[in-house]
């Protein structure tokens, strides 16, 4: 899913702007990207639906003018498919039942932010799936149309049989059996076209097929024409569907060679001419059968991809003309190693596939290692040269969780490329069921690093200049955090989400604040008047000891309080409004500043300033992307600046990308700018206390 597809067009039916803003913030805090709109009357709803079709309509059941049935009728008018979610606080069972009867696809209790996030995400995923299904159905209809045209023009006698009855047949099929039109055999049992001596065996086959057993690829028998004459025929089976129902595609061929020659032809059709292994088409069919067996509970299967390392360099050494000779020798060794315990084939130019059956996970790993070792120990004679090479073996265990051919090949190929990029001559077999365990182990690993960094002063501060466009006195910087890791410094995106989930953010916030104050004091002793913007996480707002601790840190460093500006995203403040308001009042008493990040992303951002009197507004970074090309973003930034200056606030534009944007921002009235185009972050140099 690309970025534009993953943004949810959200329509909020809500009387309160504040409530709507809170819902938007809850969703964004859960990592859900939304493009919101709010309506409270029927006229606004009709206008909004006329402008664009939303993905999700979230209806507040306490809305006075718009009831759920009314919203449902308008939202679904014209065949629109939208997710309709009802929301409310402390909803009774009767209210929930009524909401479902009125057309809601889901109910969100507002008491749980996580529940709201889960329901919106689930309903959007279901909507996306429905849309995908409709696209696939349209593609299927087109494919069936083309398939029907190809079927009619095919010279092979082909019919579709459902529960033993003909439901479709082409002209060649009718001519083979001596019928003038399909109406002559429509509804006729396929058994009527089988000679008497083979009828009982064919009846038994039909019974097995009705129980879900797989048909044979080919069946030799005598067929009977409409005039009761018979001929030797070969039936070929393939699973198919007709008008949405599963059926068998049956192709009749006259037997023109004996069984032994036919078997040889079958083998030739399934073999790769250069390596004498099975070809890709045959291997794909075998992998599909393995996937189907896994879906029915069969275990002990795996798909391995075997590829010589640095094959192009090997070819440079032996010459392109000897490539087929080498591939044949590699295939011969692989065939002998696989033996009767698996199926080997050529999947691509120099990539071999091995389908393993009846081996547990450990046995599969051991087998793959034996393949790798056997190739590394073999000397290959190619022309007048003797060469050695290594192979990498990437694969995946086959289970219900990766039960499609494309998925299995993708996982195995990714594993193969991973170990080749690491140097090759390795084995990596992916266990789909182990991915959850790996994720948990990875989380534990990061948590241990975070705990060690907190305990052992393992963080590093960086600062990025915030440049005044109007000559403000002093130096302004935003403080950024890194963590020391085993192999270098780690960016915050890798460890802060885990720290937040495990309640480590208050401790990290205190580390940052203490070291930022120390850095400011050192800069000011050197004669540089400095202001640091320091990020604060929502959990720290719940700590009643934080403000007294900040005051003590400033006093101990003999540092002025207005050198610190604490900043939080607008969406985070909205969801912790009461705590944020109390905290900002405390900052004002200390004479510290406060900034709202990502400002302008809500429905009515300036309404928030009535509750949280921020000193700086850091404009939402989404307005900065390709700013010179988007006049609407330029107008929005100018509007924010005009309102901010009227309210006595200073504005900051982050993520400035180019000189043209700088000129636009200056003309819009932005006070400060920041971004890598101006200067990349640099490490804060301090002396440890």
C-alpha positions in Angstrom: 0.0 0.0 0.0 1.5 3.3 -1.0 1.4 6.5 1.2 -1.6 8.1 -0.6 -3.6 4.9 -0.3 -2.9 4.6 3.4 -4.2 8.0 4.3 -7.8 7.6 5.6 -10.3 10.2 4.4 -12.2 10.6 7.7 -15.6 12.4 8.0 -16.6 13.2 11.5 -20.3 13.8 12.3 -19.9 15.7 15.6 -21.3 18.8 17.1 -18.1 19.7 19.0 -14.9 20.9 17.3 -13.0 20.0 20.4 -14.3 16.4 20.5 -13.5 16.0 16.8 -10.0 17.4 17.3 -9.5 14.9 20.1 -10.6 12.0 17.9 -8.2 13.1 15.2 -5.3 13.3 17.7 -6.1 9.9 19.1 -5.9 8.3 15.7 -2.7 10.2 14.7 -1.1 9.2 18.0 -1.9 5.6 17.1 0.1 6.0 13.8 -3.1 6.4 11.7 -2.8 9.0 9.0 -6.1 10.8 8.4 -7.4 13.6 6.2 -10.2 14.9 8.3 -13.4 16.8 7.8 -16.2 17.6 10.2 -19.9 18.2 9.7 -22.8 18.8 12.1 -25.8 19.5 9.8 -27.5 17.7 6.9 -26.4 20.6 4.5 -22.8 20.3 5.5 -22.9 16.5 5.2 -24.4 16.6 1.7 -21.8 19.2 0.6 -18.9 17.2 2.1 -20.1 14.0 0.4 -20.5 15.9 -2.9 -16.9 17.1 -2.7 -15.4 13.7 -2.0 -16.3 10.2 -0.9 -14.9 9.5 2.6 -13.4 6.2 3.6 -14.6 6.2 7.1 -17.6 8.1 8.6 -17.4 8.4 12.4 -20.8 9.3 13.8 -21.1 10.7 17.4 -24.4 9.2 18.6 -25.0 12.3 20.8 -25.1 14.5 17.7 -28.3 16.7 17.9 -29.1 17.3 14.2 -27.8 14.2 12.4 -29.0 10.8 13.5 -27.3 7.6 12.4 -30.0 6.4 10.0 -29.9 9.8 8.2 -26.1 9.7 7.9 -26.3 6.1 6.6 -28.8 7.0 3.9 -26.8 10.0 2.7 -23.4 8.3 3.0 -24.5 5.2 1.0 -26.5 7.1 -1.6 -25.3 6.4 -5.2 -23.8 3.1 -4.2 -21.0 4.5 -2.1 -19.1 2.0 0.0 -17.9 3.6 3.2 -17.2 2.3 6.7 -19.8 3.7 9.0 -18.7 3.7 12.7 -20.9 4.8 15.6 -19.2 6.2 18.6 -20.2 7.3 22.1 -19.4 7.3 25.8 -20.7 4.7 28.2 -23.1 3.2 25.6 -25.7 0.7 26.9 -26.4 -2.6 25.3 -29.7 -1.3 23.9 -27.9 1.7 22.4 -25.3 -0.6 20.8 -28.0 -2.9 19.4 -29.9 0.1 18.0 -26.8 1.5 16.4 -26.1 -1.8 14.6 -29.7 -2.0 13.4 -29.4 1.6 12.1 -26.5 0.5 9.8 -23.3 0.9 11.8 -20.6 -1.5 10.8 -18.8 -1.1 14.1 -19.2 0.6 17.5 -16.4 2.5 19.2 -16.6 3.2 22.9 -14.8 6.6 23.5 -13.5 5.5 26.9 -10.7 3.5 25.2 -8.4 5.3 22.8 -6.8 2.0 21.8 -10.2 0.5 20.9 -11.0 3.5 18.7 -7.7 3.1 16.9 -8.2 -0.6 16.4 -11.8 -0.2 15.1 -10.9 2.6 12.6 -7.9 0.7 11.4 -9.9 -2.6 11.1 -12.8 -1.0 9.2 -10.5 0.8 6.8 -8.6 -2.5 6.1 -12.0 -4.2 5.5 -13.0 -1.4 3.2 -9.7 -1.6 1.3 -10.2 -5.4 1.0 -13.7 -4.9 -0.4 -12.4 -2.5 -2.9 -9.6 -4.8 -3.9 -12.1 -7.7 -4.2 -14.2 -5.6 -6.6 -11.2 -4.8 -8.7 -10.2 -8.4 -8.8 -13.7 -9.4 -9.7 -13.7 -7.0 -12.6 -10.3 -8.3 -13.7 -11.6 -11.9 -13.3 -14.6 -11.1 -15.5 -12.3 -9.7 -18.1 -10.0 -12.7 -17.8 -13.0 -15.0 -18.1 -14.1 -13.2 -21.2 -10.7 -13.5 -22.8 -10.5 -17.1 -21.6 -13.8 -17.9 -23.2 -12.7 -16.4 -26.5 -9.4 -18.4 -26.4 -11.4 -21.5 -25.5 -13.6 -21.2 -28.5 -10.7 -20.6 -30.8 -8.5 -23.5 -29.4 -7.9 -26.5 -31.5 -7.7 -28.7 -28.3 -11.0 -30.4 -27.3 -11.7 -28.8 -23.9 -14.8 -29.0 -21.6 -15.6 -27.8 -18.1 -17.3 -30.4 -15.9 -19.1 -29.6 -12.6 -20.2 -32.5 -10.4 -19.8 -34.8 -13.4 -21.9 -32.7 -15.8 -20.9 -30.6 -18.8 -21.3 -26.9 -18.2 -19.1 -25.6 -21.1 -17.4 -27.1 -24.1 -15.6 -25.7 -27.2 -16.1 -26.4 -30.9 -13.2 -28.8 -31.1 -14.6 -30.9 -28.2 -18.0 -31.1 -29.9 -16.4 -32.1 -33.2 -14.4 -34.8 -31.5 -17.5 -36.4 -30.1 -19.7 -35.8 -33.1 -22.2 -33.2 -31.7 -23.4 -30.1 -33.6 -23.9 -27.7 -30.7 -23.3 -27.4 -26.9 -27.1 -27.8 -26.3 -26.7 -31.4 -27.4 -24.5 -32.2 -24.4 -25.4 -29.5 -21.9 -26.2 -31.2 -18.6 -24.9 -34.5 -20.0 -22.7 -36.6 -17.7 -19.1 -36.9 -18.7 -19.6 -40.6 -18.0 -21.7 -40.9 -21.1 -18.6 -40.2 -23.2 -16.6 -43.0 -21.6 -16.6 -46.5 -23.2 -18.3 -49.2 -21.2 -15.0 -51.1 -20.4 -13.6 -48.0 -18.6 -16.9 -46.7 -17.1 -16.5 -48.4 -13.6 -12.9 -47.0 -13.1 -14.1 -43.5 -14.2 -17.0 -43.7 -11.8 -14.6 -44.4 -9.0 -12.5 -41.4 -10.1 -15.6 -39.1 -10.0 -16.4 -40.3 -6.4 -12.8 -39.5 -5.3 -13.0 -36.1 -6.9 -16.3 -35.3 -5.1 -14.5 -36.0 -1.8 -11.9 -33.3 -2.6 -9.1 -35.6 -3.8 -6.8 -34.2 -6.5 -7.3 -35.6 -10.0 -4.5 -37.3 -11.9 -2.7 -35.2 -14.4 -3.5 -37.6 -17.2 -5.8 -40.7 -17.6 -5.7 -43.1 -20.6 -9.1 -44.7 -21.6 -11.5 -45.3 -24.4 -13.9 -42.5 -25.3 -17.3 -42.9 -26.9 -18.6 -40.7 -29.6 -22.3 -39.7 -30.1 -22.6 -42.5 -32.7 -21.3 -45.1 -30.2 -18.0 -45.5 -31.9 -15.0 -45.5 -29.6 -11.4 -44.3 -29.8 -8.3 -44.3 -27.6 -8.0 -41.1 -25.7 -6.0 -39.3 -23.0 -7.8 -37.1 -20.6 -5.9 -34.2 -19.0 -7.3 -32.6 -15.8 -6.9 -29.1 -14.4 -8.7 -27.4 -11.6 -10.8 -24.4 -12.7 -14.0 -22.5 -12.0 -17.0 -21.7 -14.0 -19.4 -18.9 -13.1 -18.0 -18.9 -9.6 -18.3 -22.6 -9.0 -15.3 -25.0 -8.8 -15.1 -27.4 -11.6 -12.7 -29.6 -13.6 -11.2 -28.5 -17.0 -10.9 -31.6 -19.1 -8.9 -31.9 -22.3 -9.3 -34.9 -24.5 -6.5 -36.0 -26.8 -6.4 -38.9 -29.2 -3.7 -41.4 -28.4 -1.3 -41.4 -31.3 1.7 -43.0 -29.5 2.0 -45.8 -27.0 2.1 -45.2 -23.3 5.9 -45.4 -22.9 6.4 -42.7 -25.5 3.7 -40.6 -23.9 5.5 -40.9 -20.6 8.7 -39.8 -22.2 7.0 -36.9 -23.8 5.6 -35.9 -20.4 9.0 -35.9 -18.8 10.5 -33.9 -21.7 7.8 -31.3 -21.3 8.6 -31.0 -17.6 12.4 -31.0 -17.8 14.9 -28.2 -18.3 17.0 -29.1 -21.4 20.3 -27.7 -20.1 20.3 -29.1 -16.5 17.9 -32.1 -16.9 16.2 -30.9 -13.7 12.5 -30.0 -13.6 11.7 -26.7 -15.3 10.2 -23.7 -13.6 6.7 -24.5 -14.8 6.8 -27.9 -13.3 8.3 -26.6 -10.0 5.6 -24.0 -9.6 3.0 -26.7 -10.0 4.7 -28.7 -7.3 5.0 -25.8 -5.0 1.3 -25.1 -5.4 0.5 -28.7 -4.4 2.8 -28.3 -1.4 1.0 -25.0 -0.4 -2.4 -26.7 -0.7 -1.2 -29.6 1.4 0.1 -27.2 4.1 -3.3 -25.5 4.2 -4.8 -28.9 5.0 -2.3 -29.4 7.9 0.6 -31.2 6.2 3.9 -30.3 7.9 7.5 -31.0 7.2 7.8 -29.1 3.9 10.2 -26.4 2.8 11.2 -24.5 -0.3 15.0 -23.9 -0.8 16.6 -21.7 -3.4 20.2 -22.6 -4.2 22.4 -20.2 -6.1 26.2 -20.1 -6.7 27.9 -17.1 -5.2 29.4 -14.4 -7.4 28.3 -16.3 -10.5 29.1 -13.5 -12.9 32.7 -13.5 -11.7 32.8 -17.3 -12.2 31.6 -16.9 -15.8 34.4 -14.3 -16.4 36.9 -17.0 -15.4 35.5 -19.9 -17.5 34.0 -18.0 -20.4 30.4 -17.5 -21.3 30.5 -20.5 -23.7 31.1 -22.9 -20.8 28.2 -21.6 -18.7 25.8 -24.4 -19.8 28.5 -27.0 -19.0 28.9 -25.6 -15.5 25.2 -25.3 -14.9 24.8 -29.0 -16.0 27.5 -30.1 -13.5 25.9 -28.0 -10.7 22.6 -29.6 -11.5 24.0 -33.1 -11.5 25.5 -32.6 -8.1 22.3 -31.2 -6.7 20.2 -34.0 -8.2 22.4 -36.6 -6.5 22.2 -34.7 -3.1 18.5 -34.3 -3.2 17.8 -37.9 -4.3 14.4 -39.3 -3.6 13.8 -37.1 -0.6 12.8 -34.0 -2.6 12.2 -32.4 -5.9 14.9 -30.3 -7.6 14.4 -27.9 -10.5 15.8 -24.8 -12.3 13.9 -21.7 -11.2 15.9 -19.1 -13.1 19.1 -18.6 -15.0 21.4 -19.9 -12.3 19.0 -20.4 -9.4 17.9 -23.9 -8.5 14.9 -24.8 -6.3 14.5 -27.7 -4.0 11.1 -28.8 -2.6 11.7 -30.7 0.6 9.1 -33.0 2.2 8.8 -35.1 5.3 11.5 -33.3 7.3 11.2 -31.4 10.5 12.7 -28.0 10.9 16.0 -29.2 12.3 16.3 -31.9 9.6 15.6 -29.2 6.9 18.3 -27.0 8.3 20.8 -29.9 8.4 19.9 -30.9 4.9 20.4 -27.3 3.6 23.8 -27.1 5.4 24.8 -30.4 3.7 24.0 -28.9 0.3 26.1 -25.9 1.0 29.0 -27.9 2.3 28.9 -30.4 -0.6 29.2 -27.6 -3.2 32.1 -26.0 -1.4 34.0 -29.3 -1.3 33.5 -30.2 -5.0 36.0 -29.4 -7.8 34.3 -28.8 -11.1 36.1 -29.5 -14.4 35.0 -27.0 -17.0 36.9 -27.3 -20.3 40.6 -27.2 -19.4 40.0 -25.5 -16.1 39.2 -26.9 -12.6 37.2 -24.5 -10.4 35.6 -24.4 -7.0 32.8 -22.3 -5.9 30.3 -21.8 -3.0 26.6 -21.6 -2.9 24.1 -19.8 -0.7 20.9 -21.5 0.3 17.9 -19.4 1.2 14.5 -20.8 2.0 11.3 -20.9 3.9 9.3 -23.5 5.8 5.9 -24.0 4.2 3.0 -23.5 6.5 -0.5 -22.0 6.5 0.9 -18.5 7.2 2.7 -18.4 3.8 0.4 -20.5 1.8 0.8 -18.8 -1.6 3.5 -19.5 -4.2 4.4 -15.8 -4.7 4.7 -15.3 -1.0 6.9 -18.4 -0.5 9.2 -17.5 -3.4 9.4 -13.9 -2.2 10.5 -15.0 1.3 13.0 -17.5 0.0 14.4 -15.1 -2.5 14.7 -12.3 0.2 16.6 -14.8 2.5 18.9 -15.8 -0.4 19.7 -12.2 -1.2 20.3 -11.3 2.5 23.0 -14.0 3.0 24.6 -13.2 -0.4 24.9 -9.6 0.6 26.5 -10.8 3.8 29.2 -12.6 1.9 27.5 -15.8 0.7 28.3 -19.4 1.5 25.6 -19.4 4.1 22.2 -20.9 4.9 19.1 -19.0 6.0 15.7 -20.6 6.3 12.8 -18.5 7.4 10.3 -19.9 9.8 7.0 -17.9 9.4 5.8 -18.9 12.8 9.0 -17.6 14.4 8.6 -14.0 13.2 6.4 -13.1 16.2 9.0 -14.6 18.5 11.8 -12.7 16.7 9.8 -9.4 17.1 9.4 -10.0 20.8 13.1 -10.9 21.1 14.0 -7.7 19.2 11.9 -5.6 21.5 13.7 -7.2 24.5 17.0 -6.4 23.0 16.1 -2.7 22.4 14.7 -2.4 25.9 18.0 -3.7 27.3 19.9 -1.1 25.3 17.6 1.7 26.5 17.9 0.6 30.2 21.6 0.5 29.8 21.7 4.0 28.2 19.6 5.5 31.0 21.7 3.9 33.7 25.1 4.5 32.1 24.7 7.9 30.4 24.5 6.3 27.0 22.6 9.0 25.1 24.1 11.7 22.9 22.6 15.2 22.3 22.6 16.9 18.9 21.4 20.4 18.1 20.1 22.0 14.9 20.0 25.8 14.5 16.6 27.6 14.4 17.4 30.7 12.4 15.6 34.0 12.9 14.4 35.7 9.7 14.0 39.0 11.6 17.2 39.3 13.6 16.1 38.0 17.0 18.8 38.2 19.7 20.8 35.1 20.6 21.2 31.6 19.2 18.3 29.2 19.0 18.6 25.4 18.6 16.4 22.4 18.7 17.8 19.5 20.8 17.8 16.1 19.2 18.6 12.7 20.8 20.7 9.8 19.7 21.6 6.6 21.6 25.0 5.0 21.7 24.8 1.5 20.3 27.2 -1.5 19.9 28.0 -0.3 16.3 27.6 3.4 16.5 24.9 6.0 17.3 21.3 5.0 16.9 18.6 7.4 15.6 15.6 8.0 17.8 13.1 6.4 15.4 14.6 3.1 16.2 14.4 3.2 20.0 11.9 5.9 21.1 8.7 3.9 20.1 9.9 1.0 22.2 10.8 3.3 25.1 7.4 4.9 24.9 5.6 1.5 25.0 7.6 0.4 28.0 7.2 3.6 30.1 10.8 4.8 29.7 10.1 8.2 28.3 10.0 10.2 31.6 13.5 9.0 32.5 14.8 9.8 29.0 13.1 13.3 29.2 14.9 14.0 32.5 18.3 12.9 31.0 17.7 15.2 28.0 16.6 18.2 30.2 19.5 17.9 32.6 22.1 17.7 29.9 20.5 20.4 27.8 20.7 22.8 30.9 24.3 21.8 31.4 25.1 22.6 27.7 23.3 25.9 27.8 25.3 26.9 30.9 28.6 26.1 29.2 27.7 28.0 26.1 26.6 31.1 28.1 29.8 31.0 30.1 31.6 31.2 26.8 29.5 34.3 25.9 26.8 32.8 23.7 23.2 33.7 24.6 21.4 30.5 23.8 17.8 29.1 23.7 17.2 25.3 23.5 14.0 23.8 22.2 13.6 20.5 24.1 11.0 17.8 23.2 8.8 16.5 26.0 6.7 13.3 25.9 3.1 13.1 27.2 3.9 10.7 30.1 6.1 13.4 31.6 3.0 15.6 32.0 1.6 13.2 34.6 4.7 13.5 36.8 4.0 16.1 39.5 7.6 16.2 40.5 8.9 17.2 37.1 8.4 21.0 37.4 10.1 21.3 40.8 12.9 19.1 39.5 13.4 21.4 36.5 13.4 24.5 38.8 16.1 22.8 40.9 18.2 21.9 37.8 18.1 25.5 36.6 19.0 26.8 40.1 21.9 24.4 40.5 23.3 25.5 37.1 22.6 29.2 37.9 20.8 29.3 34.5 18.0 31.6 33.4 14.7 29.7 32.8 13.8 31.4 29.5 16.7 29.6 27.9 14.5 26.5 27.8 11.5 26.1 25.5 9.6 22.8 25.9 7.8 21.5 22.8 5.1 18.9 22.1 3.1 18.0 19.0 -0.3 19.5 18.7 -2.0 16.1 18.4 -0.3 14.9 21.7 -1.4 18.0 23.6 -5.0 17.7 22.5 -5.2 14.1 23.9 -3.6 15.3 27.2 -5.2 18.7 27.4 -5.8 19.0 31.1 -2.3 17.9 32.0 -0.8 20.1 29.3 -2.6 23.1 30.5 -1.5 22.6 34.1 2.1 22.0 33.0 2.3 25.1 30.8 1.0 27.2 33.6 3.8 25.8 35.7 6.3 26.7 33.0 5.0 30.2 32.9 5.7 30.5 36.6 9.3 29.3 36.0 9.5 31.6 33.0 10.2 28.7 30.6 8.7 28.8 27.1 6.4 26.3 25.4 6.0 25.4 21.7 3.4 23.4 19.8 4.9 21.2 17.1 3.1 20.1 13.9 0.8 23.1 14.3 -2.0 23.5 11.8 -2.7 19.8 11.3 -6.0 19.8 13.2 -9.5 21.1 12.3 -9.2 24.3 14.4 -5.7 24.5 15.7 -6.0 28.1 17.1 -8.8 27.0 19.3 -6.2 25.0 21.3 -4.3 28.2 22.2 -7.3 29.3 24.4 -6.4 26.4 26.7 -2.6 26.0 26.1 -1.0 29.5 25.6 2.1 28.4 23.6 4.8 31.0 22.8 6.0 29.3 19.6 4.0 27.6 16.8 6.1 25.1 14.8 4.1 24.8 11.5 3.1 21.3 10.4 5.9 19.8 8.3 3.5 18.5 5.7 3.0 22.1 4.4 6.7 22.3 3.5 6.9 19.4 1.0 7.5 21.0 -2.4 6.3 24.3 -1.1 7.0 26.3 -4.2 4.6 24.0 -6.2 1.6 24.2 -3.9 -0.1 27.5 -3.7 -2.7 26.2 -1.3 0.0 25.3 1.3 1.6 28.8 0.8 -1.8 30.4 1.5 -2.3 28.1 4.6 1.1 29.1 6.0 0.4 32.8 5.5 -2.9 32.4 7.2 -1.3 30.7 10.2 1.3 33.4 10.5 -1.2 36.2 10.3 -3.4 34.6 13.1 -0.3 33.8 15.1 1.1 37.3 15.0 -2.3 38.8 15.9 -2.3 36.5 18.9 1.3 37.5 19.8 2.8 34.1 18.9 6.1 33.4 17.0 6.1 30.9 14.2 8.8 28.4 13.2 8.9 26.5 9.8 10.7 23.2 10.0 12.0 20.9 7.3 12.9 23.8 4.9 14.1 22.1 1.7 15.4 24.8 -0.7 16.1 28.5 -1.2 12.8 29.1 -3.0 10.9 27.9 0.1 13.0 30.3 2.2 11.8 33.3 0.1 8.2 32.1 0.3 8.3 31.6 4.0 9.8 35.1 4.5 7.0 36.7 2.5 4.5 34.7 4.5 5.8 36.3 7.7 7.4 33.2 9.3 9.7 34.2 12.2 12.1 31.3 12.3 13.2 28.6 9.9 14.9 25.2 10.4 16.0 22.3 8.2 18.9 20.3 6.8 19.1 22.6 3.8 20.2 25.4 6.2 22.4 23.2 8.5 22.4 19.6 9.5 22.3 18.7 13.3 25.7 18.7 15.1 26.7 17.0 18.3 26.5 19.0 21.5 29.9 19.2 23.1 29.6 19.3 26.9 31.8 18.3 29.8 30.2 15.5 31.8 29.1 16.5 35.3 
